[in-house]
Amino acid sequence: MYKLLLSTFLLLLLLSGCNTQKDLPPVQKPNWIDYPSSDLLIGAVGSAMPHFQGKTAQRRLAISRAIDELAQQSGVQVQSTIIRKESREGSLTQASAEVYTIQNSEDKTIQAHIEAVWTHPRTQEIYVWLLEN
């Protein structure tokens, strides 16, 4: 009986130790992520999750997505095509993706600047806020 109580107690102690996940506080993201434009300014947000080619590629992708969004808001036709290739040989998997963006405008030039950049502290997703000049 004593061994049963002791083993039950140790099992409960072990299980409670495995379930000590802390409640993380919510991440306060900047307001411009949800509201990139105002009455006076046209803005757009692009984001990108961590990229296998590093931070620079991740940032470029986020900027590219923000430019596409800004162009669409300005009446420019944007067509994006993603070609994804994946091959598998045994346990080795190789994947690649090519992104093509075509923007058609009738002599309309869009000038914008990066107003802010924010990185989510948990997911490391980068957000870029562009404002039209």
C-alpha positions in Angstrom: 0.0 0.0 0.0 2.8 2.4 0.9 4.6 1.7 -2.5 1.3 2.4 -4.3 0.8 5.7 -2.6 4.5 6.7 -3.1 4.4 5.8 -6.8 1.2 7.7 -7.3 2.6 10.8 -5.5 5.8 10.6 -7.6 3.8 10.2 -10.8 1.6 13.3 -9.9 4.7 15.3 -9.0 6.3 14.3 -12.4 3.2 15.2 -14.4 2.7 18.5 -12.6 6.4 19.4 -13.3 5.8 18.7 -17.0 2.9 21.1 -17.1 4.5 24.2 -15.8 4.0 26.2 -19.0 3.9 29.9 -18.1 1.1 32.0 -19.3 2.8 34.5 -21.6 1.5 38.0 -21.6 -0.1 39.1 -24.9 2.2 40.8 -27.4 1.2 44.5 -27.9 1.6 45.1 -31.6 1.7 48.6 -33.1 -1.6 50.1 -34.2 -0.4 50.7 -37.7 -0.4 47.0 -38.5 -4.2 46.9 -38.4 -4.7 50.5 -39.6 -2.0 51.4 -42.0 -3.9 54.3 -43.7 -5.6 57.4 -42.3 -7.8 60.1 -43.8 -4.8 61.9 -45.1 -2.2 59.2 -45.8 -2.3 56.0 -47.9 -0.4 53.3 -46.3 0.2 49.5 -46.6 1.7 46.8 -44.4 3.7 43.8 -45.6 4.9 41.0 -43.4 7.1 37.9 -43.7 7.8 35.0 -41.5 11.5 34.0 -40.9 13.1 33.2 -44.3 15.5 30.4 -45.0 17.9 32.9 -46.6 18.1 35.1 -43.6 16.9 38.4 -42.2 17.7 40.4 -45.4 15.6 38.1 -47.6 12.8 38.2 -45.0 12.8 42.0 -44.9 12.9 42.2 -48.7 9.8 39.9 -48.9 7.9 42.0 -46.4 8.8 45.2 -48.3 7.7 43.6 -51.6 4.4 42.6 -50.1 3.8 46.1 -48.7 4.6 47.6 -52.2 2.2 45.3 -53.8 -0.5 46.3 -51.3 0.2 50.0 -51.8 0.1 49.6 -55.6 -3.3 47.8 -55.5 -4.7 50.7 -53.3 -3.4 53.2 -55.8 -5.2 51.6 -58.8 -2.2 49.6 -60.1 -3.0 46.1 -61.3 -0.9 43.6 -59.5 -0.6 40.0 -60.5 1.6 37.7 -58.4 2.5 34.1 -59.3 4.3 31.7 -57.1 5.9 28.6 -58.5 6.9 26.1 -55.9 9.0 23.1 -56.6 9.6 20.2 -54.2 11.6 17.1 -54.7 12.3 14.2 -52.4 15.0 11.6 -52.5 14.9 9.2 -49.6 14.8 11.3 -46.4 16.2 14.4 -48.2 13.7 17.0 -49.2 14.5 20.0 -51.3 12.1 22.9 -51.9 12.3 26.1 -53.8 9.9 28.9 -54.7 9.9 31.6 -57.3 7.7 34.7 -57.0 6.9 36.8 -60.0 5.0 40.1 -59.6 3.7 42.0 -62.6 2.4 45.5 -62.0 0.6 47.3 -64.8 0.0 51.0 -64.5 -0.9 53.7 -67.0 2.1 56.0 -66.4 1.4 56.2 -62.7 4.5 56.3 -60.4 4.1 55.4 -56.8 6.6 57.0 -54.4 6.6 55.7 -50.8 8.9 55.4 -47.8 9.3 53.0 -45.0 7.6 54.6 -42.0 8.3 51.8 -39.5 9.5 48.2 -39.1 8.4 45.9 -36.3 9.5 42.3 -35.4 7.1 40.1 -33.5 9.1 39.0 -30.4 7.8 35.4 -30.4 7.3 34.5 -34.0 10.0 36.7 -35.4 7.6 37.8 -38.2 8.7 41.2 -39.7 6.1 43.9 -40.4 6.9 46.8 -42.7 4.7 49.9 -42.9 4.9 51.9 -46.1 3.4 55.4 -46.6 2.8 57.0 -49.9 4.7 60.3 -50.3 
